[in-house]
């Protein structure tokens, strides 16, 4: 019963660190409870205890999914977050088993470090690839705390590692009643934080000089596909965009798929949007669909200040079982599969020019993938533009979590982020993760502000993979290397 209580309460504590509760301080507390439990168990028992914790954690933090799909599948929607949680909870289970192994084989003073590395590695593995689910990374919870500075050097995964190291060493100190190792590690984290803060390029960013606007039309998802919705969207977004003329923005961003038609098949509408860009002398980004012989794409159309189409960006990372149907040839018999879209995936890491800075687009789900943003930075992007349709989330925690993710992308990349969301939250994020301007949820709004040249970051140069692989190597050295050294010492003594 004690194990069950700690597994569940620790998972709930971690969940409360995310929006809407937003109690970021609970992240290391919840982590401490999990590591305290896992180090006491065999790897098998730890696996199932971790799976229980992971299932509870993801069921709570992913509850917004039931709202997203409720209008399509009715009462069955409440089961979907649980199904997702059972799957994603396996990452906790594997981290728990690895922590138990570390407690047995790694040096006692370093076992918590190995456990923290293992948790972070499995968080990374569940967050990558076409079936990756990169929401609910622990590092996201620190978007507004001093710990966020570590993201500029080691990304969100680095922040997760620090949270877990604090929790794991606190748990070890309590369990062993020895506090020296914990004191040393906490001191090392404090020194590392001081160095990272002092050297953080975002603190010395150049003053912003480029005017931008994010337009939030606030058309609910329930209206979006109904008759007359296209004309409503055209009228509303056109009218809102006209209001920015006195501000003279050099970039105006509309949200994802606000124009619910294949825009490239409507020359008159294309000309209309091109005319808006020309009259405002701005670069206009419009969310719509792109149709080609092989199917539809979730796309952003970029119109330049001369009234010409600069390019079409097709979304690269589709939401599995929402925008795409992995394994459809074998699973088409499942009920309600007709509601799953069949978009095609884009392939280009596109970067587009403006009068001042080149920008890279990220559509909705893509903004949660650090590797996608990093690939665009390598192609010369100086600004990140996130266009999203968070109307799917309603007023649940989903829009707040998604907006928080954009803050971490800004810190990681050392760039400004312009975010336009259909119903919110839209705004402008500085390279240190601060919102310099933002809208409220479920309001019609135009967010105006300034962005500037990117100060950059260490993480922008290396990307997420080296961080994850370094932590994997750290775990393997501490867990596998220590028994090997012991055996060598034993053999040398016998000789």
Secondary structure, DSSP 8 states (H G I E B T S, - for coil): -HHHHHHHHHHHHHHHTSTTT--TTHHHHHHHHHHHHHTTS-HHHHHHHHHHHHHHHHHHHTTHHHHHHHHHHGGGHHHHHHHHHHHHHHHHHHHHHHHHHHHHHS-HHHHHHHHHHHHHHHHHHHTSSTT---TT-GGGGGTTSGGGGGHHHHHHHHHHHHHHHHHHHHHHHHHHT--HHHHHHHHHHHHHHHHHHHH-GGGG-----EEEEEEE----HHHHTSTTHHHHHHHHHHHHHHTTGGG--SEEE--TT-S-SBGGG-HHHHHHHHHHHHHHTSEEEEEEEEEETTEEEEEEEEE-TTS-EEEEEE-SS--BTTTB-TTHHHHTTSTTGGGS-----------B--SS--EEEEEGGGGG-HHHHHHHHHTT-SEEEEEE-GGGGTTSSHHHHHHHHHHHHHHHHTSEEEEEESSS--EEE-TTS-EEEE--TTS-EEEEEEE------HHHHH-HHHHHHHHHHHHHIIIIIHHHHHHHHHHHHH-
